[in-house]
Amino acid sequence: MDLAIIERGVALIGAIVVGVFALIALKDDWHAKGLDNNTTKLLLGLMAFGCIMVFFAQSASSDRKAKPHVRSNPYKHGIPVSAGIPPIIRWSGIIGLIAIFCVVGIVIASSRYGHVWPSADSTHIKLGS
């Protein structure tokens, strides 16, 4: 059996299982109210729709013969050496990592303000003016 056929079969079975469970969860949460429940219903509906699309795409492509993913090597002297990660990707990752640490630092620095500790003292806070 060809590896591509096995891959398509696993994707088809996975799409059916995920789609069925998403539809069951959507049916159970249908009458729930509130913003978080509506968001859950929207995401479950999108998940079920995506699984249905995968199912139809897999079943439509099952009538065609699966093409193998491996091609013959066009290079006579082996596979060429990779040029590595492009500099823009490397710098984007570094800047993103620095931004994550900056946000974490800001959250930790501002977490001292507006909190009362120990929590038993929070019942004595005057809320009105």
N, CA, C and O atoms as a MOPAC input file, in Angstrom:
PM7 MOZYME 1SCF
protein

 N      0.84000 1    -1.17900 1     0.00000 1
 C      0.00000 1     0.00000 1     0.00000 1
 C      0.88800 1     1.24500 1     0.00000 1
 O      1.91400 1     1.28900 1     0.67900 1
 N      0.48900 1     2.23000 1    -0.75100 1
 C      1.26900 1     3.45100 1    -0.90100 1
 C      1.12400 1     4.32900 1     0.33900 1
 O      0.05900 1     4.36600 1     0.95500 1
 N      2.17700 1     5.02500 1     0.69900 1
 C      2.17700 1     5.88200 1     1.88300 1
 C      1.18300 1     7.03000 1     1.74500 1
 O      0.57700 1     7.43900 1     2.73500 1
 N      1.00700 1     7.55300 1     0.54300 1
 C      0.06600 1     8.65500 1     0.33900 1
 C     -1.36900 1     8.20800 1     0.58200 1
 O     -2.18100 1     8.98300 1     1.08700 1
 N     -1.68900 1     6.97600 1     0.23100 1
 C     -3.03900 1     6.46500 1     0.46200 1
 C     -3.29100 1     6.30300 1     1.95500 1
 O     -4.37900 1     6.61400 1     2.43900 1
 N     -2.29100 1     5.82000 1     2.68600 1
 C     -2.42300 1     5.69400 1     4.14400 1
 C     -2.60300 1     7.06800 1     4.77700 1
 O     -3.42600 1     7.23400 1     5.67700 1
 N     -1.84300 1     8.04500 1     4.31500 1
 C     -1.94800 1     9.40700 1     4.84800 1
 C     -3.33600 1     9.98700 1     4.60200 1
 O     -3.91300 1    10.60500 1     5.49700 1
 N     -3.87000 1     9.79800 1     3.41700 1
 C     -5.21300 1    10.29300 1     3.11700 1
 C     -6.27000 1     9.57700 1     3.94300 1
 O     -7.24000 1    10.19100 1     4.38700 1
 N     -6.08200 1     8.28800 1     4.14700 1
 C     -7.04100 1     7.54100 1     4.96800 1
 C     -7.06400 1     8.01100 1     6.40300 1
 O     -8.13100 1     8.15600 1     7.00000 1
 N     -5.88300 1     8.25200 1     6.96400 1
 C     -5.80300 1     8.74800 1     8.34500 1
 C     -6.42200 1    10.14100 1     8.44300 1
 O     -7.12400 1    10.43300 1     9.41100 1
 N     -6.17300 1    11.00300 1     7.45700 1
 C     -6.76400 1    12.34300 1     7.46200 1
 C     -8.28100 1    12.26400 1     7.34300 1
 O     -8.99100 1    13.03700 1     7.98600 1
 N     -8.78100 1    11.34800 1     6.53700 1
 C    -10.22200 1    11.19800 1     6.36700 1
 C    -10.87700 1    10.69700 1     7.64300 1
 O    -11.91200 1    11.22000 1     8.05800 1
 N    -10.28300 1     9.68800 1     8.26800 1
 C    -10.84700 1     9.16500 1     9.52300 1
 C    -10.77400 1    10.22700 1    10.62300 1
 O    -11.72500 1    10.39400 1    11.38500 1
 N     -9.65000 1    10.94300 1    10.70800 1
 C     -9.52600 1    12.00200 1    11.70500 1
 C    -10.53100 1    13.11700 1    11.48700 1
 O    -11.08300 1    13.64500 1    12.45300 1
 N    -10.77900 1    13.48600 1    10.23600 1
 C    -11.76300 1    14.53300 1     9.94900 1
 C    -13.16000 1    14.08300 1    10.34400 1
 O    -13.94300 1    14.88000 1    10.86200 1
 N    -13.48000 1    12.82800 1    10.10800 1
 C    -14.80600 1    12.32200 1    10.47900 1
 C    -14.96800 1    12.32600 1    11.99100 1
 O    -16.00000 1    12.76400 1    12.50000 1
 N    -13.96000 1    11.84300 1    12.71800 1
 C    -14.05600 1    11.77000 1    14.18600 1
 C    -14.16100 1    13.16900 1    14.78900 1
 O    -15.02900 1    13.41400 1    15.62700 1
 N    -13.29000 1    14.08700 1    14.37400 1
 C    -13.31500 1    15.44600 1    14.92600 1
 C    -14.61300 1    16.14900 1    14.55000 1
 O    -15.20600 1    16.84300 1    15.37600 1
 N    -15.05600 1    15.97300 1    13.31200 1
 C    -16.30600 1    16.60200 1    12.87800 1
 C    -17.50900 1    16.09900 1    13.65300 1
 O    -18.37200 1    16.89300 1    14.02800 1
 N    -17.58800 1    14.79400 1    13.90400 1
 C    -18.71700 1    14.23300 1    14.65800 1
 C    -18.71400 1    14.77400 1    16.08400 1
 O    -19.75700 1    15.18600 1    16.59100 1
 N    -17.54800 1    14.77500 1    16.73500 1
 C    -17.50600 1    15.27600 1    18.11200 1
 C    -17.76100 1    16.78200 1    18.18300 1
 O    -18.35400 1    17.25300 1    19.15300 1
 N    -17.33100 1    17.54000 1    17.19000 1
 C    -17.62000 1    18.97800 1    17.16400 1
 C    -19.11300 1    19.21300 1    16.98800 1
 O    -19.67500 1    20.10400 1    17.62400 1
 N    -19.76200 1    18.43200 1    16.13800 1
 C    -21.20800 1    18.58800 1    15.95800 1
 C    -21.97900 1    18.18000 1    17.20700 1
 O    -22.97800 1    18.81500 1    17.54700 1
 N    -21.53200 1    17.12700 1    17.90000 1
 C    -22.18200 1    16.72100 1    19.14900 1
 C    -22.03600 1    17.81000 1    20.20100 1
 O    -23.01100 1    18.14500 1    20.87500 1
 N    -20.83900 1    18.37000 1    20.35600 1
 C    -20.63000 1    19.44400 1    21.32900 1
 C    -21.41800 1    20.68400 1    20.95000 1
 O    -21.92600 1    21.38300 1    21.82600 1
 N    -21.53000 1    20.97100 1    19.65200 1
 C    -22.30500 1    22.12100 1    19.20600 1
 C    -23.79000 1    21.92900 1    19.51700 1
 O    -24.47400 1    22.86900 1    19.92200 1
 N    -24.27600 1    20.71400 1    19.32700 1
 C    -25.68300 1    20.41000 1    19.63800 1
 C    -25.94700 1    20.55300 1    21.14200 1
 O    -26.98900 1    21.07500 1    21.53800 1
 N    -25.01200 1    20.09500 1    21.98000 1
 C    -25.18800 1    20.18100 1    23.43100 1
 C    -25.12200 1    21.61900 1    23.93200 1
 O    -25.79700 1    21.94900 1    24.90600 1
 N    -24.33000 1    22.48400 1    23.30000 1
 C    -24.16900 1    23.87000 1    23.74400 1
 C    -25.06000 1    24.84600 1    22.99700 1
 O    -24.91000 1    26.05700 1    23.16100 1
 N    -25.96800 1    24.36400 1    22.19500 1
 C    -26.72900 1    25.24500 1    21.31600 1
 C    -27.57200 1    26.26800 1    22.08300 1
 O    -27.68800 1    27.41100 1    21.64000 1
 N    -28.16000 1    25.88600 1    23.21800 1
 C    -29.05600 1    26.80100 1    23.94800 1
 C    -28.33300 1    27.58900 1    25.03900 1
 O    -28.98300 1    28.31400 1    25.79300 1
 N    -27.03100 1    27.47000 1    25.14500 1
 C    -26.27400 1    28.21500 1    26.14700 1
 C    -26.22400 1    29.68900 1    25.76400 1
 O    -26.17700 1    30.03700 1    24.58400 1
 N    -26.23400 1    30.54500 1    26.77500 1
 C    -26.21300 1    31.98100 1    26.53600 1
 C    -24.92400 1    32.56800 1    27.09800 1
 O    -24.29600 1    31.97400 1    27.97400 1
 N    -24.53300 1    33.72400 1    26.59900 1
 C    -23.33700 1    34.40000 1    27.05800 1
 C    -22.29500 1    34.47900 1    25.95200 1
 O    -22.29900 1    33.69900 1    25.00000 1
 N    -21.40300 1    35.45100 1    26.11400 1
 C    -20.38900 1    35.69100 1    25.09400 1
 C    -19.43200 1    34.52000 1    24.95200 1
 O    -19.10000 1    34.13000 1    23.83300 1
 N    -18.97800 1    33.95000 1    26.06900 1
 C    -18.03900 1    32.83200 1    25.97500 1
 C    -18.68700 1    31.61100 1    25.34700 1
 O    -18.03100 1    30.88000 1    24.60400 1
 N    -19.97300 1    31.37500 1    25.63200 1
 C    -20.65800 1    30.24600 1    25.01900 1
 C    -20.89300 1    30.48000 1    23.52400 1
 O    -20.81200 1    29.54700 1    22.72600 1
 N    -21.18100 1    31.72000 1    23.15200 1
 C    -21.34200 1    32.01400 1    21.72600 1
 C    -20.02500 1    31.85200 1    20.97800 1
 O    -20.00800 1    31.38300 1    19.84000 1
 N    -18.91600 1    32.24200 1    21.61700 1
 C    -17.61000 1    32.03900 1    21.00500 1
 C    -17.31900 1    30.55600 1    20.84300 1
 O    -16.79400 1    30.13200 1    19.81300 1
 N    -17.65600 1    29.76900 1    21.85500 1
 C    -17.46800 1    28.32400 1    21.76600 1
 C    -18.29400 1    27.73300 1    20.63600 1
 O    -17.81700 1    26.87400 1    19.89300 1
 N    -19.54000 1    28.19500 1    20.50600 1
 C    -20.39100 1    27.69000 1    19.42200 1
 C    -19.82700 1    28.06300 1    18.06000 1
 O    -19.85900 1    27.25600 1    17.13000 1
 N    -19.31700 1    29.27100 1    17.93800 1
 C    -18.72300 1    29.69800 1    16.66900 1
 C    -17.50900 1    28.84300 1    16.31600 1
 O    -17.36600 1    28.40600 1    15.17400 1
 N    -16.63200 1    28.60400 1    17.29700 1
 C    -15.43600 1    27.80900 1    17.03500 1
 C    -15.78000 1    26.35400 1    16.73200 1
 O    -15.15300 1    25.74100 1    15.86800 1
 N    -16.77300 1    25.79000 1    17.43300 1
 C    -17.19600 1    24.42400 1    17.13700 1
 C    -17.80000 1    24.32300 1    15.74300 1
 O    -17.57800 1    23.34000 1    15.03700 1
 N    -18.56300 1    25.33400 1    15.34800 1
 C    -19.12700 1    25.33600 1    14.00100 1
 C    -18.05400 1    25.42800 1    12.93700 1
 O    -18.13100 1    24.74500 1    11.91600 1
 N    -17.03700 1    26.27700 1    13.16800 1
 C    -15.93600 1    26.38200 1    12.21200 1
 C    -15.12600 1    25.09400 1    12.14700 1
 O    -14.66900 1    24.69400 1    11.07700 1
 N    -14.94800 1    24.44300 1    13.30700 1
 C    -14.21900 1    23.18600 1    13.31500 1
 C    -14.97900 1    22.10900 1    12.54200 1
 O    -14.38600 1    21.35800 1    11.76800 1
 N    -16.29200 1    22.03700 1    12.75400 1
 C    -17.09700 1    21.05600 1    12.03200 1
 C    -17.07900 1    21.35400 1    10.53700 1
 O    -16.98200 1    20.43400 1     9.72500 1
 N    -17.17100 1    22.63300 1    10.16100 1
 C    -17.13700 1    23.00500 1     8.75100 1
 C    -15.79700 1    22.62200 1     8.12400 1
 O    -15.75900 1    22.10100 1     7.00900 1
 N    -14.70000 1    22.87900 1     8.83600 1
 C    -13.38500 1    22.50900 1     8.32900 1
 C    -13.24500 1    21.00700 1     8.14900 1
 O    -12.65100 1    20.54800 1     7.17300 1
 N    -13.79000 1    20.24000 1     9.08700 1
 C    -13.71500 1    18.78200 1     8.96300 1
 C    -14.55100 1    18.28800 1     7.79800 1
 O    -14.16100 1    17.34300 1     7.11300 1
 N    -15.69100 1    18.91200 1     7.56500 1
 C    -16.51400 1    18.53800 1     6.41400 1
 C    -15.76900 1    18.85000 1     5.11900 1
 O    -15.82100 1    18.06600 1     4.17100 1
 N    -15.07700 1    19.98500 1     5.07000 1
 C    -14.31100 1    20.32500 1     3.87100 1
 C    -13.16700 1    19.34000 1     3.64300 1
 O    -12.89800 1    18.96500 1     2.50200 1
 N    -12.49300 1    18.91800 1     4.70700 1
 C    -11.43100 1    17.91900 1     4.57500 1
 C    -12.01600 1    16.60800 1     4.07700 1
 O    -11.42800 1    15.94100 1     3.22600 1
 N    -13.17900 1    16.23800 1     4.61300 1
 C    -13.82600 1    15.00200 1     4.18000 1
 C    -14.14000 1    15.04000 1     2.68800 1
 O    -13.85300 1    14.08400 1     1.96800 1
 N    -14.72900 1    16.14300 1     2.22100 1
 C    -15.06000 1    16.23300 1     0.80100 1
 C    -13.80500 1    16.30700 1    -0.07200 1
 O    -13.77600 1    15.73700 1    -1.16300 1
 N    -12.77400 1    17.00100 1     0.39900 1
 C    -11.53800 1    17.08300 1    -0.38400 1
 C    -10.87200 1    15.71300 1    -0.48300 1
 O    -10.35600 1    15.34400 1    -1.53800 1
 N    -10.88300 1    14.95900 1     0.61900 1
 C    -10.27700 1    13.63300 1     0.59700 1
 C    -11.08300 1    12.66100 1    -0.25100 1
 O    -10.51300 1    11.85100 1    -0.98200 1
 N    -12.41300 1    12.73800 1    -0.15700 1
 C    -13.22800 1    11.81500 1    -0.94800 1
 C    -13.18700 1    12.18100 1    -2.43000 1
 O    -13.28400 1    11.29300 1    -3.27700 1
 N    -13.04700 1    13.46300 1    -2.76300 1
 C    -12.95500 1    13.85700 1    -4.17000 1
 C    -11.61700 1    13.44700 1    -4.76600 1
 O    -11.53000 1    13.14200 1    -5.95600 1
 N    -10.56700 1    13.44000 1    -3.93700 1
 C     -9.25500 1    13.07700 1    -4.47000 1
 C     -9.01200 1    11.57500 1    -4.41500 1
 O     -7.98200 1    11.10600 1    -4.90100 1
 N     -9.93500 1    10.80600 1    -3.83300 1
 C     -9.70500 1     9.36200 1    -3.72800 1
 C     -9.87100 1     8.66400 1    -5.06700 1
 O     -9.34300 1     7.56900 1    -5.25900 1
 N    -10.60600 1     9.28500 1    -6.01100 1
 C    -10.77200 1     8.64500 1    -7.30500 1
 C     -9.53400 1     8.81000 1    -8.18600 1
 O     -9.35800 1     8.06600 1    -9.15100 1
 N     -8.67500 1     9.78300 1    -7.86100 1
 C     -7.43200 1     9.95200 1    -8.60800 1
 C     -6.36400 1     9.05300 1    -8.01000 1
 O     -6.39500 1     8.73900 1    -6.82000 1
 N     -5.44300 1     8.65400 1    -8.82500 1
 C     -4.34500 1     7.84300 1    -8.32900 1
 C     -3.41000 1     8.73000 1    -7.51600 1
 O     -3.03700 1     9.81700 1    -7.95600 1
 N     -3.03700 1     8.26500 1    -6.34000 1
 C     -2.16800 1     9.04200 1    -5.46900 1
 C     -0.77800 1     9.12900 1    -6.06000 1
 O     -0.18100 1     8.11900 1    -6.43400 1
 N     -0.27300 1    10.33800 1    -6.13800 1
 C      1.07700 1    10.53700 1    -6.65100 1
 C      2.04400 1    10.45400 1    -5.48000 1
 O      1.76500 1    11.00200 1    -4.41400 1
 N      3.14100 1     9.80100 1    -5.65200 1
 C      4.09800 1     9.73400 1    -4.54000 1
 C      4.71300 1    11.10900 1    -4.28100 1
 O      4.89200 1    11.91000 1    -5.19800 1
 N      5.02500 1    11.35900 1    -3.02800 1
 C      5.58600 1    12.64300 1    -2.63600 1
 C      7.08100 1    12.72900 1    -2.93000 1
 O      7.64500 1    13.82300 1    -2.94100 1
 N      7.72000 1    11.60300 1    -3.16600 1
 C      9.16500 1    11.57300 1    -3.35600 1
 C      9.47100 1    11.63200 1    -4.84900 1
 O      8.93800 1    10.84600 1    -5.63300 1
 N     10.33000 1    12.56400 1    -5.23200 1
 C     10.75400 1    12.67900 1    -6.62800 1
 C     12.17500 1    12.15300 1    -6.74700 1
 O     12.90200 1    12.02500 1    -5.76100 1
 N     12.53700 1    11.85900 1    -7.95700 1
 C     13.92200 1    11.46000 1    -8.16000 1
 C     14.80900 1    12.69000 1    -7.99800 1
 O     14.37800 1    13.81500 1    -8.25200 1
 N     16.02000 1    12.47200 1    -7.58200 1
 C     16.93700 1    13.56600 1    -7.31000 1
 C     17.45400 1    14.14400 1    -8.63500 1
 O     18.12300 1    13.43900 1    -9.39000 1
 N     17.15000 1    15.42400 1    -8.92600 1
 C     17.63500 1    15.99700 1   -10.18300 1
 C     19.11200 1    16.36300 1   -10.14300 1
 O     19.70300 1    16.66800 1   -11.17800 1
 N     19.71800 1    16.33600 1    -8.94700 1
 C     21.11500 1    16.72200 1    -8.82100 1
 C     21.98100 1    15.47700 1    -8.95200 1
 O     21.73100 1    14.46700 1    -8.29400 1
 N     22.97300 1    15.54900 1    -9.78100 1
 C     23.81900 1    14.38900 1   -10.02800 1
 C     24.80500 1    14.13000 1    -8.88900 1
 O     25.23300 1    12.99400 1    -8.68600 1
 N     25.16200 1    15.16100 1    -8.15600 1
 C     26.16500 1    15.01200 1    -7.10400 1
 C     25.55000 1    15.09100 1    -5.70800 1
 O     26.23900 1    15.45300 1    -4.75500 1
 N     24.28100 1    14.76400 1    -5.57600 1
 C     23.63800 1    14.77000 1    -4.27400 1
 C     22.81600 1    16.02900 1    -4.05200 1
 O     22.74000 1    16.90500 1    -4.91400 1
 N     22.22700 1    16.09600 1    -2.92200 1
 C     21.36500 1    17.22200 1    -2.56400 1
 C     22.24400 1    18.41400 1    -2.20000 1
 O     23.20500 1    18.26100 1    -1.44600 1
 N     21.92900 1    19.61200 1    -2.72800 1
 C     22.76200 1    20.77700 1    -2.40500 1
 C     22.61500 1    21.17600 1    -0.94000 1
 O     21.59800 1    20.89700 1    -0.30400 1
 N     23.62500 1    21.81900 1    -0.43000 1
 C     23.64500 1    22.26000 1     0.96100 1
 C     22.68800 1    23.43800 1     1.12400 1
 O     22.63100 1    24.33200 1     0.28000 1
 N     21.94400 1    23.42000 1     2.21600 1
 C     20.98300 1    24.49000 1     2.47500 1
 C     21.70900 1    25.79000 1     2.79000 1
 O     22.80000 1    25.78700 1     3.35900 1
 N     21.09300 1    26.88700 1     2.41400 1
 C     21.66500 1    28.20100 1     2.70000 1
 C     21.38400 1    28.63100 1     4.13200 1
 O     21.91100 1    29.64700 1     4.58600 1
 N     20.56400 1    27.87700 1     4.84700 1
 C     20.25400 1    28.20300 1     6.23000 1
 C     19.02100 1    29.07400 1     6.34400 1
 O     18.29300 1    29.28100 1     5.37400 1
 N     18.80200 1    29.57800 1     7.53500 1
 C     17.64900 1    30.42300 1     7.81200 1
 C     17.93000 1    31.81800 1     7.26600 1
 O     18.99800 1    32.37100 1     7.52700 1
 N     16.99200 1    32.40300 1     6.50900 1
 C     17.20900 1    33.76400 1     6.00900 1
 C     17.34300 1    34.75900 1     7.16400 1
 O     16.71000 1    34.58100 1     8.20500 1
 N     18.15400 1    35.79700 1     6.99300 1
 C     18.37900 1    36.76200 1     8.07900 1
 C     17.09900 1    37.44700 1     8.55900 1
 O     16.96700 1    37.73100 1     9.75000 1
 N     16.15400 1    37.71900 1     7.65100 1
 C     14.92200 1    38.39800 1     8.07500 1
 C     14.12000 1    37.52700 1     9.03000 1
 O     13.49900 1    38.04000 1     9.96100 1
 N     14.12500 1    36.22400 1     8.81200 1
 C     13.41800 1    35.30700 1     9.70600 1
 C     14.13200 1    35.23000 1    11.05200 1
 O     13.49300 1    35.22100 1    12.10400 1
 N     15.44900 1    35.17500 1    11.00900 1
 C     16.21800 1    35.11200 1    12.25200 1
 C     15.99900 1    36.37000 1    13.08900 1
 O     15.77200 1    36.27800 1    14.29500 1
 N     16.06500 1    37.54700 1    12.45900 1
 C     15.87100 1    38.79700 1    13.20100 1
 C     14.42900 1    38.94500 1    13.67600 1
 O     14.19300 1    39.48300 1    14.75800 1
 N     13.47000 1    38.48300 1    12.89600 1
 C     12.07100 1    38.53700 1    13.33400 1
 C     11.87200 1    37.68600 1    14.58100 1
 O     11.17200 1    38.09100 1    15.50900 1
 N     12.48300 1    36.51300 1    14.60200 1
 C     12.38200 1    35.65200 1    15.78100 1
 C     13.02700 1    36.27100 1    17.00100 1
 O     12.48200 1    36.18600 1    18.10200 1
 N     14.18600 1    36.89700 1    16.82100 1
 C     14.87500 1    37.53600 1    17.94300 1
 C     14.05500 1    38.71400 1    18.47300 1
 O     13.89800 1    38.86700 1    19.68400 1
 N     13.53600 1    39.54000 1    17.57200 1
 C     12.71700 1    40.68100 1    17.99500 1
 C     11.44400 1    40.20300 1    18.69100 1
 O     11.02800 1    40.78600 1    19.69200 1
 N     10.82500 1    39.14400 1    18.16400 1
 C      9.62400 1    38.59500 1    18.80300 1
 C      9.91600 1    38.06000 1    20.19200 1
 O      9.12000 1    38.26000 1    21.11000 1
 N     11.05500 1    37.37700 1    20.36300 1
 C     11.43400 1    36.85600 1    21.67900 1
 C     11.69300 1    37.98200 1    22.66400 1
 O     11.29600 1    37.89700 1    23.82600 1
 N     12.36200 1    39.04100 1    22.20500 1
 C     12.59500 1    40.20500 1    23.07100 1
 C     11.26900 1    40.85200 1    23.45500 1
 O     11.09200 1    41.26200 1    24.60200 1
 N     10.33300 1    40.94900 1    22.50700 1
 C      9.02400 1    41.53200 1    22.80200 1
 C      8.26600 1    40.70300 1    23.83500 1
 O      7.58700 1    41.25700 1    24.70000 1
 N      8.38000 1    39.38900 1    23.74800 1
 C      7.71500 1    38.52700 1    24.73600 1
 C      8.27300 1    38.79200 1    26.12400 1
 O      7.50900 1    38.93400 1    27.07900 1
 N      9.59800 1    38.86300 1    26.25100 1
 C     10.19500 1    39.12600 1    27.55500 1
 C      9.85900 1    40.52400 1    28.06400 1
 O      9.71300 1    40.71300 1    29.27200 1
 N      9.73300 1    41.50900 1    27.17200 1
 C      9.33100 1    42.85500 1    27.59000 1
 C      7.90800 1    42.85100 1    28.14500 1
 O      7.64400 1    43.47300 1    29.17300 1
 N      7.00100 1    42.16200 1    27.48100 1
 C      5.61500 1    42.09300 1    27.95500 1
 C      5.55500 1    41.38200 1    29.30500 1
 O      4.82900 1    41.81200 1    30.20100 1
 N      6.31800 1    40.29000 1    29.45300 1
 C      6.35500 1    39.57900 1    30.73500 1
 C      6.90100 1    40.50400 1    31.82400 1
 O      6.36700 1    40.53000 1    32.93300 1
 N      7.94200 1    41.25100 1    31.52800 1
 C      8.49200 1    42.18700 1    32.51100 1
 C      7.50500 1    43.26600 1    32.90500 1
 O      7.40600 1    43.62300 1    34.07900 1
 N      6.77200 1    43.79000 1    31.93100 1
 C      5.76800 1    44.82600 1    32.23500 1
 C      4.66000 1    44.25800 1    33.11000 1
 O      4.21100 1    44.91200 1    34.05200 1
 N      4.21500 1    43.03700 1    32.80100 1
 C      3.16400 1    42.41500 1    33.60300 1
 C      3.64200 1    42.17000 1    35.02600 1
 O      2.90600 1    42.42600 1    35.97900 1
 N      4.86500 1    41.67900 1    35.18000 1
 C      5.38900 1    41.43400 1    36.52700 1
 C      5.58100 1    42.74600 1    37.28000 1
 O      5.27700 1    42.82400 1    38.47100 1
 N      6.07900 1    43.76800 1    36.60500 1
 C      6.30900 1    45.05400 1    37.27400 1
 C      5.00600 1    45.71700 1    37.69100 1
 O      4.94800 1    46.34700 1    38.74600 1
 N      3.96300 1    45.58700 1    36.88200 1
 C      2.69700 1    46.24600 1    37.22200 1
 C      1.80500 1    45.39100 1    38.10100 1
 O      0.74600 1    45.85600 1    38.52300 1
 N      2.18900 1    44.17500 1    38.38900 1
 C      1.32300 1    43.32300 1    39.20500 1
 C      1.35800 1    43.69600 1    40.67900 1
 O      0.51300 1    43.23300 1    41.44600 1
 N      2.31500 1    44.52400 1    41.09300 1
 C      2.36200 1    44.95200 1    42.50000 1
 C      1.26900 1    45.95200 1    42.82200 1
 O      0.85900 1    46.06500 1    43.97700 1
 N      0.79200 1    46.67700 1    41.82900 1
 C     -0.15200 1    47.75600 1    42.06600 1
 C     -1.57600 1    47.26700 1    41.85000 1
 O     -1.84600 1    46.51600 1    40.91300 1
 N     -2.48700 1    47.69600 1    42.72200 1
 C     -3.88800 1    47.35400 1    42.57300 1
 C     -4.26400 1    46.03000 1    43.20900 1
 O     -5.39600 1    45.57500 1    43.04800 1
 N     -3.35000 1    45.40000 1    43.92200 1
 C     -3.63900 1    44.14100 1    44.58300 1
 C     -3.48100 1    44.30100 1    46.08100 1
 O     -2.65200 1    45.08000 1    46.55000 1
 N     -4.27600 1    43.56400 1    46.82300 1
 C     -4.20800 1    43.60300 1    48.27900 1
 C     -3.81700 1    42.21400 1    48.75800 1
 O     -4.40500 1    41.20900 1    48.35900 1
 N     -2.81300 1    42.18400 1    49.62200 1
 C     -2.38100 1    40.91500 1    50.15700 1
 C     -2.14600 1    41.06500 1    51.63800 1
 O     -1.52100 1    42.05500 1    52.01800 1
 N     -2.56800 1    40.21300 1    52.48100 1
 C     -3.26300 1    38.95200 1    52.27100 1
 C     -4.70600 1    39.17100 1    51.82300 1
 O     -5.25600 1    40.26200 1    51.97100 1
 N     -5.29400 1    38.14400 1    51.28900 1
 C     -6.61600 1    38.28900 1    50.69400 1
 C     -7.69500 1    38.60800 1    51.72000 1
 O     -8.74900 1    39.12300 1    51.34500 1
 N     -7.47200 1    38.32200 1    53.00000 1
 C     -8.45800 1    38.66500 1    54.02000 1
 C     -8.61300 1    40.16800 1    54.15500 1
 O     -9.67400 1    40.64100 1    54.56300 1
 N     -7.57000 1    40.93500 1    53.81700 1
 C     -7.64300 1    42.38900 1    53.87400 1
 C     -8.45300 1    42.97700 1    52.72000 1
 O     -8.81100 1    44.15400 1    52.77200 1
 N     -8.74900 1    42.21100 1    51.69900 1
 C     -9.48400 1    42.74600 1    50.55200 1
 C    -10.93400 1    43.03800 1    50.88900 1
 O    -11.59100 1    43.77500 1    50.15300 1
 N    -11.45500 1    42.48500 1    51.97700 1
 C    -12.84800 1    42.77800 1    52.35900 1
 C    -12.96900 1    44.13500 1    53.02500 1
 O    -14.08200 1    44.63300 1    53.19200 1
 N    -11.84600 1    44.75900 1    53.41700 1
 C    -11.88100 1    46.06100 1    54.06400 1
 C    -11.60900 1    47.21900 1    53.11400 1
 O    -11.44700 1    48.35200 1    53.56700 1
 N    -11.55400 1    46.96700 1    51.81300 1
 C    -11.29000 1    48.02800 1    50.84000 1
 C    -12.56200 1    48.82500 1    50.63400 1
 O    -13.62900 1    48.24200 1    50.44000 1
 N    -12.47100 1    50.16400 1    50.67300 1
 C    -13.60700 1    51.02700 1    50.39800 1
 C    -13.76000 1    51.18300 1    48.90300 1
 O    -12.85700 1    51.68700 1    48.23500 1
 N    -14.89800 1    50.75700 1    48.36600 1
 C    -15.10900 1    50.80400 1    46.92100 1
 C    -15.80500 1    52.08200 1    46.48400 1
 O    -15.54200 1    52.57100 1    45.38600 1
 N    -16.66800 1    52.62700 1    47.29300 1
 C    -17.40600 1    53.83900 1    46.90500 1
 C    -16.70600 1    55.07300 1    47.38100 1
 O    -15.72300 1    55.00100 1    48.11800 1
 N    -17.22000 1    56.22800 1    46.95300 1
 C    -16.62100 1    57.48400 1    47.40000 1
 C    -17.45800 1    58.13700 1    48.44400 1
 O    -17.10600 1    59.20900 1    48.93700 1

